[in-house]
Amino acid sequence: MFAVVDILGQQFKVTENTKYYVPRLKDEPESEVTFDKVLLFSDGKSTKIGSPSVKGVKVKAKVLEHLKDDKVIVFKKKRIISYKKKHGHRQHLTRIEVLKIG
């Protein structure tokens, strides 16, 4: 059983009892979150495709922790005019565990 869920504008294919990194949520750690925007749901026998979302299907998840992703270095250079810029960026993430689909 799996579902495709829209979480803050990004789509994730989720299954039960699995952990995922998603963009930072406003909820506190150890709290439960319900996602209503289920775009596709499959139970192994049949598949439901929503337009825009599947009605009656929700995904319940538990917020485990808030953290930052690995550092991404952005380096820009133009050879002849001695132009160099180096910036770093760390994306804010939330780790969730999907408890139930349905």
C-alpha positions in Angstrom: 0.0 0.0 0.0 1.4 3.4 -0.9 0.2 6.9 -1.6 1.5 10.0 -3.4 1.1 13.0 -1.0 1.6 16.7 -1.6 3.6 18.2 1.3 4.2 21.9 1.1 4.3 21.9 -2.7 6.5 18.8 -3.1 5.2 15.3 -4.0 6.3 12.3 -2.0 5.6 8.6 -2.5 5.0 7.3 1.0 4.4 3.9 2.6 3.4 3.0 6.1 6.0 2.7 8.9 8.7 4.5 6.8 10.6 7.7 7.7 11.0 10.6 5.3 12.7 14.0 5.2 10.3 16.7 4.1 10.5 20.6 4.0 10.3 22.2 7.5 6.9 21.9 9.1 5.6 24.3 11.7 4.5 21.4 14.0 6.4 20.5 17.2 8.4 17.3 17.5 6.5 14.2 18.8 3.2 15.7 17.4 1.0 14.0 14.9 0.3 15.6 11.5 -2.5 14.7 8.9 -1.9 15.3 5.2 -5.2 15.7 3.2 -3.7 16.3 -0.3 -3.4 12.7 -1.4 -2.9 12.7 -5.2 -2.8 8.9 -5.7 -3.7 5.9 -3.5 -3.0 2.3 -4.2 -3.8 -0.7 -1.9 -2.3 -3.4 -4.1 -5.5 -4.3 -5.8 -6.9 -1.0 -7.1 -5.5 2.5 -7.7 -7.4 5.7 -7.2 -6.2 8.9 -8.9 -7.5 12.2 -7.6 -8.5 15.2 -9.5 -6.9 17.2 -7.7 -7.0 14.9 -4.6 -8.5 11.6 -3.6 -11.5 12.1 -1.3 -11.7 10.3 2.0 -8.0 9.3 2.1 -5.6 10.9 4.6 -2.1 10.2 5.6 -1.2 10.4 9.3 2.4 11.0 10.3 4.4 11.7 13.4 7.0 14.5 13.5 10.3 13.1 14.8 12.7 16.0 14.7 13.7 19.3 12.9 17.2 19.4 11.4 19.3 20.9 8.7 20.5 19.2 5.5 24.1 18.9 4.3 25.8 22.1 3.2 25.5 23.0 -0.5 28.3 25.2 -1.9 27.4 27.8 -4.6 30.5 28.9 -6.4 30.5 31.5 -9.2 33.5 32.5 -11.2 34.3 34.5 -14.4 37.9 33.9 -15.5 39.1 37.1 -17.1 37.7 39.7 -14.8 38.7 38.0 -11.5 35.1 37.6 -10.3 34.6 34.9 -7.6 31.7 34.4 -5.2 31.3 31.5 -2.7 28.1 31.0 -0.7 26.9 28.1 1.4 23.4 27.0 2.1 21.8 24.5 4.5 18.1 23.6 3.9 15.8 23.2 6.9 14.1 19.8 7.0 11.7 17.9 9.2 12.0 14.1 9.7 8.6 12.4 9.8 7.4 8.8 10.2 4.2 7.8 8.3 1.9 5.9 10.7 -1.2 5.2 8.7 -2.6 5.6 5.2 -6.3 5.5 4.7 
